[in-house]
Amino acid sequence: MDKTKICLGCGEKKTLGNFHKRKDGAGGLNARCKECILAPRRGENGTSRRYYDTHKKEFLRKSAEYQKSKKGREAHRKAGLKYNQSHKQETHDRHILRKYGLLPGEHEKLYVGQNGCCALCGKTVAYNRVSTDHDHETGKVRGLLCQGCNTGIGLLGDNIEGLQRAIEYLRAAG
């Protein structure tokens, strides 16, 4: 594993100890080295906090332009993918908490409680392939389904009336 990183401030390749820790940074580190972060505060490299404050609008405009550019969007996408790959469980737990209000472990308990099977058809489903069925109005989780059952319920309107129409259709065609 490479124990160095290239600073986005000065462009130099430095050891990881030269970077402050940052939870949301790539690899858990800040993108700029400690020297580059402290330089404006010290007035080094012709920069200072006062200079930044007087040119803040220009900095923000350039940053927004970069983020909107194809190169900026691609860099952001790649950084996100890299983070998600190296933090799969945390990313999954955050998604489950944000979308369904389930704490880490509660989703897995639900899966184990269903014996690793779809709550509708009973087929075994791998944990990483399970779909979380929930009421779209209340947000309440109803159970874990295989992708096919979850898609079927969704296409039928996610309600009893849609399912009842499908049952009546199948009986009549019968």
C-alpha positions in Angstrom: 0.0 0.0 0.0 1.3 3.4 -1.0 2.1 5.5 2.1 2.3 8.8 0.2 -0.3 11.2 -1.2 -0.1 14.1 -3.6 -1.1 17.4 -2.1 -3.8 19.3 -4.1 -2.3 22.6 -2.8 1.4 22.4 -3.7 1.3 19.3 -6.0 4.1 17.6 -4.0 4.1 13.9 -3.1 4.3 13.7 0.7 4.0 11.0 3.3 0.6 10.5 4.9 1.8 12.1 8.2 1.9 15.5 6.4 -1.9 15.5 6.1 -4.5 16.3 8.7 -7.2 13.6 9.3 -10.6 14.3 7.8 -13.5 11.9 8.0 -15.0 12.9 4.6 -11.6 13.2 2.8 -10.2 10.6 0.4 -8.5 8.0 2.6 -9.6 9.8 5.7 -7.2 12.6 5.1 -7.4 16.3 4.0 -6.7 16.9 0.3 -4.0 19.6 1.1 -0.9 19.0 3.3 -0.5 20.7 6.7 1.9 23.3 5.2 -0.5 24.3 2.5 -3.4 24.6 5.0 -1.3 26.7 7.4 0.5 28.9 4.7 -2.4 31.3 4.2 -2.7 31.9 8.0 1.0 32.6 8.2 0.9 34.9 5.2 3.2 32.7 3.2 3.2 32.2 -0.6 1.8 35.7 -1.0 -1.5 34.7 0.5 -3.3 35.6 3.7 -6.7 35.3 5.2 -7.3 39.0 4.2 -6.4 38.2 0.6 -8.9 35.3 0.6 -11.6 37.4 2.2 -11.2 40.1 -0.4 -11.2 37.6 -3.3 -13.7 35.2 -1.8 -16.3 35.7 -4.5 -13.8 34.9 -7.2 -12.6 31.8 -5.4 -16.2 30.6 -5.0 -17.0 31.4 -8.6 -14.0 29.4 -9.9 -14.7 26.5 -7.5 -18.4 26.4 -8.7 -17.2 26.5 -12.4 -14.8 23.6 -11.8 -17.5 21.6 -10.0 -19.9 22.2 -12.9 -17.2 21.3 -15.5 -17.0 17.8 -17.0 -13.5 17.4 -15.4 -14.8 18.5 -12.0 -17.9 16.3 -12.1 -15.8 13.3 -13.1 -13.2 14.0 -10.3 -16.1 14.2 -7.8 -17.7 11.0 -9.1 -14.4 9.1 -9.0 -13.7 10.3 -5.4 -17.1 9.2 -4.3 -16.8 5.8 -5.9 -13.4 5.3 -4.3 -14.7 6.3 -0.9 -17.8 4.1 -1.2 -15.6 1.1 -2.2 -13.3 1.5 0.8 -16.2 2.2 3.2 -18.9 -0.1 2.0 -20.4 -1.0 5.4 -20.5 2.6 6.6 -22.0 3.8 3.3 -24.7 1.1 3.5 -25.4 1.9 7.2 -25.8 5.6 6.4 -28.1 4.9 3.5 -30.3 2.6 5.6 -30.5 5.1 8.4 -31.2 8.1 6.2 -33.8 6.5 4.0 -35.5 4.1 6.4 -34.6 5.3 9.9 -33.0 1.9 10.8 -29.9 2.0 13.0 -26.9 -0.1 12.0 -27.7 -3.7 12.8 -31.5 -3.3 12.8 -31.6 -4.0 9.0 -29.4 -7.1 9.4 -31.7 -8.3 12.3 -34.7 -7.9 10.0 -32.8 -10.0 7.4 -31.9 -12.7 9.9 -35.5 -12.6 11.3 -36.7 -13.5 7.8 -34.1 -16.3 7.6 -32.5 -14.6 4.6 -35.6 -15.0 2.5 -37.9 -12.7 0.6 -40.9 -11.9 2.8 -43.3 -12.3 -0.2 -42.1 -15.3 -2.3 -39.9 -17.0 0.3 -36.9 -17.3 -2.0 -33.4 -17.0 -0.4 -31.8 -13.7 -1.1 -28.2 -12.6 -0.5 -28.0 -9.7 2.0 -26.3 -7.5 -0.5 -29.2 -8.1 -3.0 -32.2 -7.6 -0.7 -34.6 -4.7 -1.3 -36.1 -2.9 1.6 -39.9 -2.6 1.1 -41.4 0.4 2.8 -44.6 2.5 2.8 -43.8 5.5 0.6 -46.2 7.8 2.6 -45.2 6.9 6.1 -41.6 5.6 5.5 -42.4 2.5 7.7 -40.4 -0.6 6.7 -42.7 -3.5 5.9 -40.0 -6.1 5.2 -37.2 -7.3 3.0 -38.0 -8.5 -0.5 -36.2 -10.0 -3.5 -35.7 -7.5 -6.4 -38.4 -9.2 -8.5 -41.1 -9.0 -5.8 -40.2 -5.4 -4.9 -40.4 -4.3 -8.5 -43.7 -6.2 -9.0 -45.3 -4.4 -6.0 -44.0 -1.1 -7.2 -45.2 -1.5 -10.7 -48.7 -2.4 -9.4 -48.9 0.9 -7.6 -47.5 -0.1 -4.2 -51.0 -0.5 -2.9 -53.7 -3.2 -2.2 -56.0 -1.9 -5.0 -53.3 -2.5 -7.6 -52.6 -6.0 -6.3 -56.3 -6.8 -6.2 -56.8 -5.7 -9.8 -53.9 -8.1 -10.8 -55.5 -10.9 -8.8 -58.9 -10.3 -10.5 -57.2 -10.2 -13.9 -55.4 -13.5 -13.3 -58.6 -15.2 -12.1 -60.6 -14.0 -15.0 -57.9 -15.0 -17.5 -57.7 -18.2 -15.8 
